[in-house]
Amino acid sequence: MTETAPVLVVGEALIDIVHPPTGEPTEHVGGSPANVAKGIARLGHPVTLATHIGCDDRGARISDELTADGVQLTRGSVSAPRTSTATALLDDDGAATYAFEIDWRLEPHLRAVEGGHLHTGSIAVTLDPGATSVRRLAEASRAGATISYDPNARPAIMGEVAQARAQVEALASFADVVKVSDEDLAWLYGPAMDPVRIARQWNRGGPALVVVTRGGEGAIAIMRGEVTEFEAARVPVVDTVGAGDSFMAGLISGLLDQGLLGGTEARHRLTQASPAQVSSAVVRAIECAGITVSRAGANPPTRAELGA
């Protein structure tokens, strides 16, 4: 594989404490941006993570696991007083609900990304004081890098929905690629919302590609208002922890492989690309998510596992 543009992922890394319907809880390395960074690295791309973890046993576990997968941590990432946690309660179908104990800050020395790709989302762009720093970094990076964004809404810590919706729409407007779940849209716009209408609205407002994931119903991709539908992977579900993050990693990986992310020239190619050109990236994203839900925890696939 030809080396692709470098990726900087910015956002939280934490420990998921997973409580199954029966049995004892288990702990896994998690946090949406950290999961995405791990997924991108396992798919063979150079990736760095800017995060905020503690110099404690849980922080060491995060650092060790990410490093083993090829993710580099930026200087200052290990500076929190303690490592954050997310408690995931699984229902009988493997679906997770979350409760968080998190402190999020961004190291002050980070500078705009040049000639690469920046990904962010989830708690990192909604929880201050770090969220304000992330938004400034994304705005500064747009002149020299492509940007992807996953709202990955966490209602328990995102405050009033109207304020959260304004934050999400603002960041989506200057991203090049946005991935959002139908559950996120239902919380942001109400259960009667039409995901295609909202995705088209976002597409007109900035991102060249908007992908809406729909769980077992697959995904839809919107470019220049045109909708392409994709079926979900048919696999036995162990749990859904990290599925959306694996989807995001697979989508970024597929677009990187096609030269559609990484710097301003890639942005131009993405804006001119046909839906057919990005379909392989969406298919990869669906396969990555399918592999992840077939096993416990946020455990994205390696490139060698794709197509196996």
C-alpha positions as CSV (number, residue, x, y, z in Angstrom):
1,M,0.0,0.0,0.0
2,T,1.3,3.5,-0.9
3,E,1.7,5.7,2.2
4,T,-1.1,8.2,2.5
5,A,-1.3,11.7,4.1
6,P,-0.7,11.8,7.8
7,V,-3.7,12.0,10.1
8,L,-4.1,14.0,13.3
9,V,-7.0,12.9,15.5
10,V,-7.9,15.2,18.3
11,G,-10.1,14.2,21.2
12,E,-10.8,12.1,24.3
13,A,-9.2,8.8,25.2
14,L,-10.7,7.0,28.2
15,I,-11.5,3.6,29.7
16,D,-14.9,2.0,28.8
17,I,-16.2,0.1,31.8
18,V,-18.7,-2.3,30.1
19,H,-21.5,-3.8,32.1
20,P,-23.2,-6.7,30.3
21,P,-26.8,-7.7,31.0
22,T,-25.3,-10.5,33.2
23,G,-21.8,-11.2,34.5
24,E,-19.0,-9.0,35.7
25,P,-18.0,-5.7,34.1
26,T,-14.9,-5.5,31.9
27,E,-12.6,-2.5,31.0
28,H,-11.6,-1.6,27.5
29,V,-9.6,1.3,26.0
30,G,-12.1,3.7,24.5
31,G,-13.2,7.2,23.7
32,S,-14.5,7.9,20.3
33,P,-11.5,9.8,18.8
34,A,-9.1,7.3,20.3
35,N,-11.1,4.5,18.8
36,V,-11.0,6.2,15.4
37,A,-7.2,6.7,15.7
38,K,-6.7,3.1,16.6
39,G,-8.9,2.0,13.6
40,I,-7.0,4.2,11.2
41,A,-3.6,2.9,12.4
42,R,-4.8,-0.7,12.2
43,L,-5.7,0.0,8.6
44,G,-2.2,1.0,7.8
45,H,-2.1,4.8,7.9
46,P,0.2,7.1,9.9
47,V,-1.8,8.7,12.7
48,T,-1.2,10.8,15.7
49,L,-3.6,11.4,18.6
50,A,-3.8,14.6,20.7
51,T,-5.6,13.6,23.9
52,H,-5.7,14.1,27.7
53,I,-5.0,11.1,29.9
54,G,-3.6,10.6,33.4
55,C,-0.2,9.3,34.5
56,D,-2.0,6.4,36.2
57,D,-2.6,2.7,35.5
58,R,-5.5,3.3,33.2
59,G,-3.6,6.0,31.4
60,A,-0.7,3.7,30.9
61,R,-3.0,1.0,29.5
62,I,-4.4,3.5,27.0
63,S,-0.9,4.7,26.0
64,D,0.5,1.1,25.7
65,E,-2.4,-0.2,23.6
66,L,-2.5,2.8,21.2
67,T,1.3,2.7,20.8
68,A,1.2,-1.0,20.1
69,D,-1.3,-0.4,17.3
70,G,0.9,2.4,15.8
71,V,-0.8,5.5,17.2
72,Q,1.6,8.2,18.3
73,L,0.6,10.5,21.2
74,T,1.4,14.2,20.9
75,R,3.6,15.8,23.5
76,G,1.5,16.8,26.5
77,S,-1.2,14.2,26.0
78,V,-0.3,12.5,29.3
79,S,-1.1,15.4,31.6
80,A,-4.5,14.9,33.2
81,P,-4.8,14.4,37.0
82,R,-6.7,11.1,36.3
83,T,-7.8,9.1,33.3
84,S,-11.4,9.6,32.3
85,T,-14.0,6.8,32.2
86,A,-17.2,6.0,30.4
87,T,-19.5,3.4,31.9
88,A,-21.4,1.5,29.2
89,L,-24.6,-0.4,30.2
90,L,-25.5,-3.1,27.6
91,D,-29.0,-4.3,27.0
92,D,-30.0,-7.7,25.9
93,D,-29.4,-6.8,22.2
94,G,-25.9,-5.5,22.9
95,A,-26.8,-1.8,22.5
96,A,-24.9,0.5,24.9
97,T,-25.9,3.6,26.9
98,Y,-23.2,5.6,28.6
99,A,-22.4,7.6,31.8
100,F,-19.2,9.7,31.8
101,E,-16.6,10.9,34.3
102,I,-14.4,13.0,32.1
103,D,-12.1,16.0,32.1
104,W,-11.2,17.3,28.7
105,R,-8.4,19.8,27.9
106,L,-6.2,20.3,24.8
107,E,-2.5,20.8,25.0
108,P,-1.8,24.5,24.2
109,H,1.2,24.0,21.8
110,L,-0.8,22.3,19.0
111,R,-0.6,24.0,15.7
112,A,-2.6,23.9,12.5
113,V,-2.2,20.8,10.4
114,E,-0.5,21.3,7.0
115,G,-0.9,18.9,4.1
116,G,-2.6,16.2,6.1
117,H,-6.0,15.3,7.5
118,L,-7.6,16.4,10.8
119,H,-10.3,14.3,12.5
120,T,-12.3,15.3,15.6
121,G,-15.7,14.9,17.1
122,S,-17.7,13.6,20.1
123,I,-17.0,15.0,23.6
124,A,-13.9,16.8,22.3
125,V,-15.9,19.5,20.5
126,T,-18.7,19.9,23.1
127,L,-17.0,19.8,26.6
128,D,-15.0,22.9,27.6
129,P,-12.3,24.0,28.2
130,G,-11.0,21.6,25.5
131,A,-13.8,22.1,23.1
132,T,-13.0,25.8,22.4
133,S,-9.4,24.9,21.7
134,V,-10.4,22.1,19.3
135,R,-12.7,24.4,17.3
136,R,-10.0,27.0,17.0
137,L,-7.5,24.3,15.8
138,A,-10.0,23.0,13.2
139,E,-10.6,26.5,11.9
140,A,-6.9,27.2,11.7
141,S,-6.2,23.9,10.0
142,R,-8.7,24.3,7.2
143,A,-6.4,26.4,5.0
144,G,-3.9,23.5,4.7
145,A,-5.7,20.3,5.6
146,T,-8.9,18.3,5.1
147,I,-11.2,17.8,8.0
148,S,-13.6,15.1,9.1
149,Y,-16.1,15.3,11.9
150,D,-18.4,12.9,13.8
151,P,-20.8,14.6,16.2
152,N,-21.3,11.3,18.1
153,A,-23.8,13.0,20.4
154,R,-23.6,12.3,24.1
155,P,-26.8,13.9,25.5
156,A,-25.8,13.3,29.1
157,I,-23.0,15.9,28.9
158,M,-24.0,18.0,25.9
159,G,-26.4,20.3,27.7
160,E,-29.5,21.9,26.0
161,V,-30.2,20.4,22.6
162,A,-30.6,23.8,20.9
163,Q,-27.1,24.8,22.0
164,A,-25.7,21.4,21.0
165,R,-27.4,21.6,17.6
166,A,-25.8,25.0,16.9
167,Q,-22.4,23.7,17.9
168,V,-22.8,20.6,15.7
169,E,-24.0,22.6,12.7
170,A,-21.1,25.1,13.0
171,L,-18.4,22.5,13.0
172,A,-20.1,20.5,10.2
173,S,-20.2,23.6,8.1
174,F,-16.4,23.8,7.7
175,A,-15.6,20.0,7.6
176,D,-15.0,18.2,4.3
177,V,-16.5,14.9,5.5
178,V,-19.2,14.4,8.2
179,K,-20.4,11.1,9.5
180,V,-23.5,11.2,11.7
181,S,-25.8,8.5,13.0
182,D,-29.6,8.6,12.6
183,E,-29.8,8.4,16.5
184,D,-27.7,11.6,16.7
185,L,-30.0,13.4,14.2
186,A,-33.1,12.2,16.1
187,W,-31.7,13.8,19.3
188,L,-30.6,17.0,17.6
189,Y,-33.7,17.5,15.4
190,G,-36.5,15.4,17.0
191,P,-37.7,11.8,16.2
192,A,-39.8,12.9,13.3
193,M,-36.8,14.3,11.4
194,D,-35.9,13.2,7.9
195,P,-32.2,12.2,7.9
196,V,-31.9,12.7,4.1
197,R,-33.3,16.2,4.3
198,I,-30.9,17.2,7.1
199,A,-27.9,15.5,5.4
200,R,-28.7,17.4,2.2
201,Q,-28.9,20.7,4.2
202,W,-25.5,20.0,5.8
203,N,-24.1,19.0,2.4
204,R,-25.2,22.3,0.9
205,G,-23.7,24.2,3.8
206,G,-20.1,22.9,3.5
207,P,-19.0,19.2,3.7
208,A,-18.5,17.6,0.3
209,L,-19.6,14.2,1.7
210,V,-22.2,13.5,4.4
211,V,-22.7,9.9,5.5
212,V,-25.6,8.9,7.8
213,T,-25.3,5.6,9.5
214,R,-28.6,3.7,10.3
215,G,-27.4,0.7,12.4
216,G,-28.9,-2.5,11.0
217,E,-30.4,-0.5,8.1
218,G,-27.1,0.4,6.6
219,A,-26.0,3.9,5.6
220,I,-26.7,6.7,3.1
221,A,-24.1,8.9,1.5
222,I,-24.9,12.4,0.1
223,M,-22.7,14.3,-2.4
224,R,-24.0,17.4,-4.2
225,G,-27.4,16.4,-3.0
226,E,-27.4,13.0,-4.6
227,V,-28.2,10.1,-2.3
228,T,-26.5,6.6,-2.4
229,E,-27.8,3.8,-0.2
230,F,-25.7,1.0,1.3
231,E,-26.8,-2.2,3.0
232,A,-25.4,-3.1,6.5
233,A,-23.1,-6.0,7.1
234,R,-25.0,-9.1,8.1
235,V,-23.1,-10.4,11.1
236,P,-24.0,-11.7,14.6
237,V,-23.9,-8.8,17.1
238,V,-21.9,-9.2,20.3
239,D,-22.2,-5.5,21.2
240,T,-22.2,-2.1,19.5
241,V,-19.4,-0.5,21.4
242,G,-17.1,1.4,19.0
243,A,-19.1,0.4,15.9
244,G,-19.5,4.0,14.7
245,D,-15.9,4.8,15.4
246,S,-14.8,1.8,13.3
247,F,-17.1,3.0,10.6
248,M,-15.5,6.5,10.7
249,A,-12.0,5.0,10.6
250,G,-12.9,2.8,7.6
251,L,-14.4,5.8,5.8
252,I,-11.3,7.9,6.4
253,S,-9.0,5.0,5.4
254,G,-10.9,4.5,2.1
255,L,-10.9,8.2,1.2
256,L,-7.2,8.4,2.0
257,D,-6.4,5.5,-0.2
258,Q,-8.2,7.2,-3.1
259,G,-6.3,10.5,-2.5
260,L,-9.5,12.3,-1.5
261,L,-8.2,13.4,1.9
262,G,-5.0,15.2,3.0
263,G,-4.4,18.8,2.0
264,T,-6.0,21.3,-0.3
265,E,-5.5,19.4,-3.5
266,A,-7.2,16.4,-2.0
267,R,-10.1,18.6,-1.0
268,H,-10.5,19.7,-4.6
269,R,-10.5,16.1,-5.8
270,L,-13.1,15.3,-3.2
271,T,-15.4,18.1,-4.3
272,Q,-15.1,16.9,-7.9
273,A,-15.5,13.2,-7.1
274,S,-18.5,11.2,-8.2
275,P,-20.6,9.2,-5.7
276,A,-19.2,6.0,-7.3
277,Q,-15.7,7.1,-6.4
278,V,-16.5,7.3,-2.7
279,S,-18.6,4.2,-2.6
280,S,-15.7,1.9,-1.9
281,A,-14.8,4.0,1.1
282,V,-18.3,3.6,2.5
283,V,-18.3,-0.1,1.8
284,R,-15.0,-0.3,3.7
285,A,-16.6,1.6,6.6
286,I,-19.5,-0.8,6.7
287,E,-17.2,-3.8,6.7
288,C,-15.1,-2.3,9.6
289,A,-18.2,-1.6,11.7
290,G,-19.6,-5.1,11.0
291,I,-16.3,-6.8,12.2
292,T,-16.4,-4.6,15.3
293,V,-19.9,-5.4,16.4
294,S,-19.2,-9.2,15.9
295,R,-16.7,-9.1,18.9
296,A,-16.6,-7.5,22.3
297,G,-15.6,-3.9,22.9
298,A,-14.2,-1.2,20.7
299,N,-11.9,-3.6,18.7
300,P,-11.6,-2.4,15.1
301,P,-10.2,-4.6,12.4
302,T,-6.7,-4.6,10.8
303,R,-6.3,-4.2,7.1
304,A,-5.5,-8.0,6.9
305,E,-8.9,-8.8,8.3
306,L,-10.8,-6.9,5.6
307,G,-12.3,-9.3,3.1
308,A,-11.4,-12.3,5.2
